[in-house]
Amino acid sequence: MNPDPPNHPERAPGRPDRRRDGAAHVDPPGAPPGPGAGPADDGGQTLLIVALVLVVLSVSVGFAVDLGLLNRRAGQAQQAADAAALAVAVVAAETTDPTLLEEEAVELALANGFDGLDPDVGVEVEDLGDGRVRVVVTEQRIPMLFLGGLVGDRSVQRSAVARFAGCGRCELTLPLRAPLDAVDVSGSGDGFVPIPVGERIFAINHKTRPGAKVLICIDRLTNAPCPGYPKALTSVAGSGGTWGDMYTNVTPTAVAIGARIYYAGQRELDAGVGCWNTATDTSCGYVPLALLPALSNQQFSVRVGGPVVVDGDLYLISDDLRVHCVRVPELSPCLGYPRASGLAAAGLPPLVPLGGKSPPIDIQVVGSRLYAVQQYESTHTLGAVVVEPGGRLHCFDTALDAPCPGFGGGTGHVTTMGLSGSGAAGQLFVRRDTSAQPDGVCVNRYDRHECFGLDGAPLEPVAGLGALIHGTNFDVYRELDLGGRTFFPGGYLKHSTICWDWTTASGCGTTVWGATGDYGYALDGDCFIGLGHHAVFWSFDQEFERPCADASVEGELELRPCACRDGETRWADVVLRGADLAPGVDFSSFVVTLRNAATGELMASLDLLGGDGAVDLTFLDPSVDRLAVTVDAEAVGDHAWRDGEPPVLAFHIGDRPVLVE
């Protein structure tokens, strides 16, 4: 016998036995199983588990899909309730008939996918008072994709409350101007310098006698002569300009303050300031300032220079060497005026016009100071004082109501220059440094110019400028300063415009226009409006492109929010009407800029080109109580204006509903 070794348990058949050498031993196939062996096959249990897992997954997916369906339908119900509430709020402002309110709600719900005639859909309207309405949209037994009746709640319900804002019809419209090519307004004489006032541009023809209709006008919305113009200038307040008693001189200067034009006037026996009210198209009076009779050849009388504006008052200088001040709108002399000019303070004699004419009296303003040049055409003797022909530059300080202290050094308030003559001779322009700040004044003559510091000390002529503005028969009149540049009109002999850039001390362009005959320019938006010898208004831009394609509004359109019945204020929309905003059709650009009018803060700057022309202002906080709106539009010709109706920038707010819950 060979008994098993001690401590070696029996092996179960078919179970590997680990031998000492590490090899596994397995009972041969077919050996009877040992006691405690498991079943031969457990596949049935696995199939059962897999089936249960699939059922759970199917239910989970079904719940997820159907829950998403319910959530989506709930969102649609909210949209339907919002739209219906807003619509019902509008109807509720006009009627309390519940049938009409319900019909409106059902119609809007249907438009948003909920049929109020479906027995599973409910649309209810409740009038809450105070202009508020509630709309409730309910849908029951919503068809499920997977679970059908297994889910308990298959309905959604959403509500919205809206209120009618009740702001009334608050609207302000501003038409846009068409590009200006050329408008002929020939009257009873030559035109002179344009005077923009609102949507019209005026001018006073020069060298005319009483009775002539010398006030000319164009409408910038139609680019045509204003109806009823030209008109005569009259000293009688309230006159409609069918007759006149005013002479105009060779350089009829005028300024616009608000809706009124103030101009240097000359009657038979006196000179003063006349007034024209463009709001009523009538005279607003005349104030005589000096007893200066008209000359024998009245059409060349220049008895006063000005007016210019300093701190809201008008200042003029008369050829009897006095400074005059006029308060507006009262049209009355300022207290203590007239006062002696620098010429009178220096003991010079009054000017004596010769040959039935008087030379120009030109004034330039620098701060509170008036710089003026007056021409002595021949030798004058006043006692022991002998005055040779030539120009005299003097200065008057409006802050001191006296001639400028120390001006001209030892010459006593006056600087003598060698220039004299008629026509444009003696026209002043402000000299500037390279930062474009005034540092002197210059007086121009056909062939040269002389410059003086603000204290009257002589300065060298502006290097390089003379080659541009001088020459045979060159006739420079009223220049225009803009952004560090000065634009000089070439007059009726050269028909040119000369640009000088003070910041670079160099020319910025010279262009000959043809027969424009410009005496002066006015700035209208981004456009220069020219006028001159041939009484034709026309335009160009800073790059000398003409006609100027700028279609901007005049200045800034100031908007305010609308006051609503609930005591609140609300902003609405700015909308462009009457234009095609497809790129390149009516406009090549159309930028609307919005600023807080009180602080200057930029609120938005939007290019409307390619859009629907609307700027929604409802994002603005009601604390913004004034909004400055500017338009910078580049027009493509005059296409947008050819139907006779200008495009209109409209600010409006209607009685609109708002959601409150």
Order of alpha helices (4+ residues) and beta strands (2+ residues): beta-beta-alpha-alpha-beta-beta-beta-beta-beta-beta-beta-beta-beta-beta-beta-beta-beta-beta-beta-beta-beta-beta-beta-alpha-beta-beta-beta-beta-beta-beta-beta-beta-beta-beta-beta-alpha-beta-beta-alpha-beta-beta-beta-beta-beta-beta-beta-beta-beta-beta-beta-beta-beta-beta-beta
